[in-house]
Amino acid sequence: MVVKLDMYQAAAVATFMLVIGQLLVDRIEFLRRYCIPAPVVGGFIFAIAHAALRAAGVVEFDMDTTLQSVFMTGFFCSVGYMAAFGMLKKGGIDVIRFLILAILMCCIQDAVGGFGAKAFGLDGRLGLAMGSIPLVGGHGTAGSFGPFLEDLGVANATVVAVASATYGLIAGCLIGGPIASAKIKKYGLKPKTSATGTSTDADAPDLGDGEIKGDNLLPAAAYIIIAIGLGTIVSKLIGMVLTMPAYIGAMICAAIIRNVRGDSTPTTEINALGNVCLSVFLGLAMCNLKLWQLVDLALPMIVLLLIQTVIMWVYASYVVFPVMGKDYDAATMASGFCGFGMGATPNAMANMSAVVKQHGPAPVAFMVVPLVGSLFIDFFNAAIITAFANFL
């Protein structure tokens, strides 16, 4: 029996599973330790149950995911509003160097994924779903670029990307701490005596995590909706030259508006609305996963993701650490790089928090990593993925 769910029913199911996921995250230490998002937890439960019911011949769900693209665009538009490019200058040369390292890692991951998939006789573009899409990009990028690749004719891209992103969350946390600890022990590194543990208010990046004001919610929603509307025009213009996801135009317009308007932009409220969009979008993407499609791809995924993990270990240890200065902050940044290079920025912050809790404060690391991971890398990663998708 096939049960069809319209877009409202699908959104309701996804939101219900999001709530279930949040309850589990609040109660299970493993999920909190590795920063597994609530919609991923709830969505995987639904996806596993769906696969079991289908295998038993009981029922299969056909979900209308129209609203998934709406919430996806809303989320990435909010990301665009976080990109205050003046922060690059404010963050200094360390931010530029760290960003360049992250961009190079995106290229490496996509090259490994793309050409590795071809080595297994698969579509090279499917390898991107095991490259920077799920790793540097995380679940948000996985859920958006998966359908984009499928529109290009790449079967099973979404389920591969989301599964790879979940692996990356755990792997990034597992390797980050040991790398930092090994460097600190080997070189006898210690925090700078002038470090206070956190950046000053004047230096702290605006990540949209301040106090939410009710009066700013309507203007924040207006900012998002206007940028999305303008973004459709930009996306069509870009589409004449390159094939790119539909949300790119909204991100570009949001970034332009933010950098023109400056501090008057209600970033905290925009970020809050964006997080709501992300949660529902991920819930829809996860609930619509067809896990039975992974069976034939298990071996290539295991091999390529293990290769990506080894590369990240080597890169963080022998490239990120020395380039960032071979000091205590550099060791802490290396652990953070593993976090968002394999998973997401919250994983990077969790890795670095574990390091500083044991060894002492690293204010430079806590300034640089969030700036790159939360504000800038998504722009460059999207461009790199698109270039590889068109090349492969």
C-alpha positions in Angstrom: 0.0 0.0 0.0 1.3 3.5 -0.9 0.2 6.3 1.3 0.5 9.8 -0.3 1.2 12.7 2.0 0.6 16.2 0.6 3.0 19.0 1.4 1.1 20.0 4.6 1.0 16.5 5.9 4.6 15.9 5.0 5.6 19.0 6.9 3.6 18.0 9.9 5.2 14.5 10.0 8.7 16.1 9.6 8.0 18.5 12.4 6.6 15.8 14.7 9.8 13.8 14.1 11.8 16.9 14.8 10.2 17.2 18.2 10.9 13.5 18.9 14.5 14.0 17.8 14.9 17.0 20.2 13.6 14.9 23.1 16.1 12.2 22.4 19.0 14.7 22.0 18.1 16.2 25.3 18.3 12.8 27.0 21.1 11.0 25.2 24.7 12.1 25.9 26.1 10.5 22.8 23.9 12.7 20.6 24.8 15.8 22.4 28.5 15.1 22.5 28.7 14.7 18.7 26.3 17.6 18.0 23.8 15.4 16.1 20.9 17.7 15.0 17.5 16.9 16.3 15.9 16.7 12.8 18.6 14.2 11.8 17.8 12.0 14.8 14.1 12.1 14.3 14.3 11.9 10.6 16.5 8.8 10.7 14.1 7.1 13.0 11.3 7.7 10.5 13.5 6.7 7.6 14.5 3.4 9.3 10.9 2.6 10.2 9.8 3.5 6.7 12.5 1.1 5.2 11.4 -1.7 7.6 7.7 -1.3 6.8 8.4 -1.3 3.1 10.6 -4.4 3.3 7.8 -6.1 5.2 5.4 -5.2 2.4 3.2 -3.2 4.8 3.3 0.4 3.5 5.3 2.9 1.6 5.0 6.7 2.0 5.0 9.0 -1.0 5.7 12.5 0.5 5.2 15.8 -1.3 8.4 17.8 -0.5 7.3 21.1 -2.1 7.8 22.9 1.1 11.3 21.5 1.5 12.7 23.8 -1.2 10.9 26.7 0.4 12.4 26.2 3.8 15.8 25.3 2.2 15.9 28.6 0.4 14.9 30.5 3.6 17.7 28.9 5.5 20.4 29.6 3.0 19.1 33.2 2.6 19.6 33.6 6.4 23.2 32.3 5.9 23.8 35.0 3.3 22.8 37.7 5.9 25.5 36.4 8.2 28.3 37.1 5.7 29.6 40.5 6.8 32.7 40.7 4.7 34.1 43.5 6.8 34.8 40.7 9.4 37.5 39.3 7.1 39.6 42.5 7.6 38.6 42.6 11.2 39.7 39.0 11.8 43.1 39.7 10.4 45.4 37.6 8.3 44.6 34.4 10.3 41.0 34.5 9.0 42.3 34.8 5.4 44.7 31.9 5.9 42.2 29.7 7.5 39.6 30.4 4.8 42.1 29.6 2.1 42.9 26.3 3.9 39.2 25.5 4.0 38.7 26.3 0.3 41.6 24.0 -0.6 40.0 21.2 1.6 36.7 21.6 -0.3 38.6 21.1 -3.6 40.5 18.1 -2.2 37.3 16.5 -0.9 35.5 16.9 -4.2 38.4 15.6 -6.2 38.6 12.5 -4.0 34.9 12.0 -4.1 34.4 12.6 -7.8 37.4 10.7 -9.1 36.9 8.0 -6.4 33.3 7.4 -7.5 34.5 7.0 -11.1 37.1 4.4 -10.0 34.1 2.4 -8.6 32.3 2.8 -11.9 29.8 5.3 -10.6 28.8 8.7 -11.8 31.6 11.0 -10.8 29.0 13.6 -9.7 27.7 11.1 -7.1 31.1 11.3 -5.6 30.4 14.9 -4.7 27.8 13.6 -2.4 30.7 12.0 -0.5 32.9 15.1 -0.8 32.5 18.7 0.4 28.7 18.7 0.0 28.2 16.6 3.2 31.6 17.1 4.9 32.4 20.8 4.8 28.8 21.6 3.9 27.0 19.5 6.5 23.4 18.3 6.5 22.1 21.6 5.2 24.2 21.6 2.1 23.6 17.8 1.7 19.9 18.2 1.8 20.0 21.0 -0.8 22.7 19.8 -3.2 21.4 16.2 -3.2 18.2 17.2 -5.1 20.3 19.5 -7.3 22.4 16.6 -8.4 19.4 14.4 -8.8 17.9 17.0 -11.2 21.1 16.6 -13.2 20.4 12.9 -13.5 22.5 11.6 -10.5 20.4 8.9 -8.8 20.4 8.5 -5.0 22.5 11.7 -4.5 20.4 12.9 -1.5 20.4 9.8 0.5 24.2 9.3 0.0 24.9 13.0 0.9 22.8 12.9 4.1 24.2 9.6 5.2 27.8 10.9 4.5 27.0 14.1 6.5 25.9 12.0 9.5 29.1 10.0 9.3 31.1 13.2 9.1 29.6 14.7 12.3 30.9 11.8 14.3 34.2 11.3 12.5 35.1 15.0 12.8 34.6 15.0 16.5 36.6 11.7 17.0 39.7 12.9 15.2 39.8 16.6 16.2 40.6 16.2 19.9 43.5 13.7 19.5 45.2 15.8 16.8 45.2 18.9 19.1 46.3 16.9 22.1 49.2 15.2 20.2 50.5 18.6 19.0 50.2 20.2 22.4 52.1 17.3 24.0 54.8 17.0 21.2 55.7 20.7 21.2 54.9 21.6 24.8 52.4 24.2 23.7 50.7 26.5 26.2 48.1 29.3 26.0 49.3 32.8 25.7 49.7 34.5 29.1 47.5 37.4 28.0 44.7 35.2 26.8 41.4 35.7 28.6 39.6 32.7 27.1 37.2 34.6 24.9 37.4 37.4 22.4 36.4 40.9 23.5 33.0 42.1 22.6 34.5 44.5 20.1 36.3 41.7 18.3 33.6 39.0 18.5 32.1 38.0 15.2 28.4 38.7 14.7 27.0 35.2 14.3 23.4 36.3 14.9 23.4 34.7 18.4 22.3 37.7 20.5 19.0 38.2 22.3 15.9 37.9 20.1 13.6 40.9 20.1 10.0 40.4 19.2 9.7 43.7 17.4 12.5 42.7 15.0 10.9 39.4 13.9 8.7 41.0 11.3 11.5 43.1 9.8 13.7 40.0 9.8 11.1 38.0 7.9 10.8 40.9 5.5 14.6 40.9 4.9 14.5 37.1 4.1 11.4 37.2 1.8 12.7 40.2 -0.1 16.1 38.6 -0.6 14.5 35.4 -1.8 12.3 37.3 -4.3 15.3 39.2 -5.7 17.3 36.0 -5.6 15.1 34.3 -8.1 16.1 36.9 -10.7 19.8 36.5 -9.8 19.5 32.7 -10.0 17.9 32.9 -13.5 20.7 35.2 -14.7 23.4 32.8 -13.3 21.6 29.9 -14.7 22.2 31.2 -18.2 25.9 30.5 -17.7 26.2 27.9 -14.9 23.9 25.2 -13.4 23.6 26.1 -9.7 21.1 25.5 -6.9 18.2 27.8 -6.8 19.1 29.2 -3.4 22.4 30.7 -4.6 20.6 33.9 -5.8 19.0 34.4 -2.4 22.3 34.0 -0.6 24.0 36.5 -2.9 21.2 39.1 -2.5 21.2 38.6 1.2 25.0 39.1 1.5 24.7 42.3 -0.6 21.9 43.7 1.5 23.8 42.8 4.7 27.0 44.5 3.6 25.1 47.6 2.4 22.9 47.9 5.5 25.6 46.9 8.0 24.7 46.8 11.6 21.1 47.8 11.1 20.3 44.3 9.8 18.5 42.3 12.5 20.9 39.4 12.3 19.9 37.7 15.5 16.3 37.4 14.4 17.2 36.5 10.9 19.4 33.8 12.2 16.6 32.5 14.5 14.2 32.3 11.6 16.9 30.6 9.5 17.4 28.0 12.1 13.7 27.2 12.1 13.8 26.9 8.3 16.8 24.6 8.6 15.2 22.3 11.2 12.0 21.9 9.1 13.9 21.6 5.9 16.2 18.9 7.3 13.2 17.1 8.9 11.6 16.9 5.5 14.8 15.8 3.8 15.5 13.1 6.4 12.0 11.7 6.5 12.0 11.4 2.7 15.2 9.3 2.7 14.9 6.0 1.0 17.6 4.0 2.9 17.1 0.9 0.7 18.8 2.8 -2.1 22.1 2.7 -0.1 22.5 -1.1 -0.3 24.4 -1.2 -3.6 26.5 1.9 -2.6 27.7 0.7 0.8 31.2 -0.4 -0.2 32.1 2.7 -2.3 30.7 4.9 0.5 32.7 3.2 3.2 36.0 3.3 1.3 35.7 6.9 0.1 34.6 8.2 3.5 37.5 6.4 5.2 39.8 8.0 2.7 38.3 11.4 3.4 38.9 10.9 7.1 42.5 10.0 6.7 43.1 13.0 4.4 41.4 15.3 7.0 43.7 13.9 9.7 46.8 14.4 7.6 45.7 17.9 6.4 44.8 19.2 9.8 48.0 17.8 11.4 50.6 18.7 8.7 49.0 21.6 6.8 46.6 23.5 9.1 48.7 23.3 12.2 52.0 24.7 10.7 50.3 27.2 8.4 48.4 28.7 11.3 51.6 29.2 13.3 52.4 25.9 15.2 51.4 27.4 18.5 48.7 26.5 21.0 46.0 28.4 19.1 47.0 26.7 15.9 46.6 23.3 17.6 43.2 24.3 18.8 42.3 25.5 15.3 43.4 22.2 13.8 40.9 20.4 16.0 38.2 22.9 15.0 39.1 22.4 11.3 38.3 18.7 11.7 35.0 19.6 13.3 33.6 21.7 10.5 35.7 20.2 7.7 34.0 16.8 8.4 30.8 17.9 10.0 29.6 21.4 11.0 30.6 24.6 12.9 29.0 23.4 16.1 31.2 20.3 16.0 34.2 22.6 15.5 33.2 24.6 18.6 32.7 21.4 20.5 36.1 20.1 19.6 37.8 23.4 20.6 35.8 23.7 23.8 37.1 20.2 24.8 40.7 21.3 24.1 40.5 24.6 26.0 38.7 23.0 28.9 41.7 20.7 29.4 44.6 22.9 28.4 43.5 26.6 28.7 42.0 29.4 26.6 42.6 29.9 22.9 40.9 33.2 22.0 42.4 33.5 18.5 41.0 30.1 17.6 37.5 31.0 18.9 37.6 34.2 16.7 38.9 32.6 13.5 37.0 29.3 13.2 33.4 30.6 13.7 34.1 33.4 11.2 35.2 31.0 8.5 32.8 28.1 9.4 29.7 30.2 9.9 30.0 33.2 7.7 32.2 32.5 4.6 32.9 28.9 3.6 29.3 28.2 2.4 29.7 30.7 -0.4 33.0 29.3 -1.6 31.9 25.7 -1.1 28.8 26.2 -3.3 30.9 27.6 -6.1 33.4 24.8 -5.9 30.7 22.1 -5.9 29.0 23.7 -8.9 32.3 23.8 -10.8 33.0 20.2 -10.1 29.4 19.2 -11.0 29.7 20.9 -14.3 33.2 19.5 -14.9 32.4 15.9 -14.0 
